[in-house]
Amino acid sequence: MKRRLSHIVVLLALLLTAASCSNYQKLLKSNDVQQKYTAAVKYYEKGDYYRASELLDAVAPLLTGTEQAEDALFYQASANYELGNYLLSETYFRNFYTTYPRSPKAEKAMFMQVKSSYNQSPDFEQDQASTLIAMESVQEFMIRYPESEYTEEASQILENLSIKLDKKAFDSAKLYYKIKYFKAAVVALDNFLKEYPSSPYAEEAAYMKIESQYEFAKESVPAKQEERYYEVVDFYQSFADQYPESEFMRSANQIYDNTLAELERIKTEKSTQANS
């Protein structure tokens, strides 16, 4: 008996699904704008964003100039956001707050446009053009709505995007260090520190600049070594002042001691040559 009831339940579920699909197909083909819109809203409220978006895509342009046009556009943008269609949702949300700037939903629409843009920002290894665009969107939102209820979340988004740019820039500078192009590494790391002084990677970059300069001095021609070792000393002293408790301090101290030893060697060689 239980097995038979189970089969009946499955059959009823299949019949309901088939009926639902049939009704949905009829709605898509229908010319009744109001019926389509009402159904789209119901689908959205049930969490069926795919069907809601399909119906809204068909009906929203036909509602232009009506009282429902504003809500239809907001639902259309929201449904696409929920589906992960961030490029479309960004476009629809931007269209909303530019078309209806005085709407009670304009602020949320602009914030959702920010989130749509944020979700298109790629991993730090990739090109960060869209990350810069997302940062501009956040800043524009925070200027327009400085007292917004979404300010805290917007600030977090901006920080996440900034960290991603930091990481991208740091990895680019670090690449020269990895491939042992130490002169280029010093320049790249120095530029990184100037551009991102508050970066969470600044401490490591400052240490790597010391090490890169030391390796660059070691491989330099004898006539240039003294000058370049003194630059290691300068870099080390700045690092020690700024990061006295750094996890890299032990390694930095070793480089510093080695540098002083090299400078003493050069001094001795010069003295010997002068006396010979």
C-alpha positions, 0 to 999 in steps of 0.5 A: 500500500505504501509503495502504491501511495508513493507512486501516486504522489510521484505521478501527481507531482509530475502532472502538476509540473507538466501543468505548470510548464504548460501554463508557463508556455501559454503565458509566454505566447500570450498577448495579455500584458497584464496577465504576464506581468502579474504572473512574473511578479508571482514567479519572482516572489516564489523565487522562480527568477528564471521564469520571472525574468523571461516574462519580464523581458517580454513585458517590461518594454510594453509597460513603458509609460504605465504606472507599473513600468517602474516596478517592472524594471526593478523586478527585471533588474532584481531577477537577473541579479538573483540569477547571477546575470550581473552585466544585465542587472547592472544595466537594468539597475542603472536604467532604473535610477537614471529613469526614476531618480526620485523613486523610493527605490532609487537608492537601493537600485544604485546600490544594487548596481554597485553590487552587480558591478562588484560581482563582475570584478575578476580574481586578482590575477586577471585584468582589473579594468572592471575592478576600477569601474566597480570602485568608481561605482561605489564612490559615486554611490557613497557621494550621492548617498552619504547617509545611506543604510548601505554605507557600511556594506558599500565601504566593505565592498570598496575595501575588498576591491582595493585589496584586490588591486593591492594584490595585483600590483604587489604580485606584478612587482614581486614577479621581477624578484621571483625571476631575479631581475633585482634592479627592476624589482627594486624599482617596481617594489619602490613604486608599489610602496609609493602608490599603496603605502597602507597596503597589507603587503607593504611590509613584505614589499619593503623587506623584499626591496632590501633583499633585491637591492642587496642582490643587485649590489652583489652582482654589480661591477666592483666600481658600483658596489659600494654605492649600492650597498649603502642603499641597502643600509638606507632601505634597512634603516627605513624598514627597521624604523617602520616595522621594528616587530616585523616577521622579516626582521631576522632576515633583514638583520642578516642582510644588514650584517652581510652588507656591513661586512661587504662595505668593510671588505671594500674599505679594506681593499681600497686601503690596500690599493692606496698603500701599495 
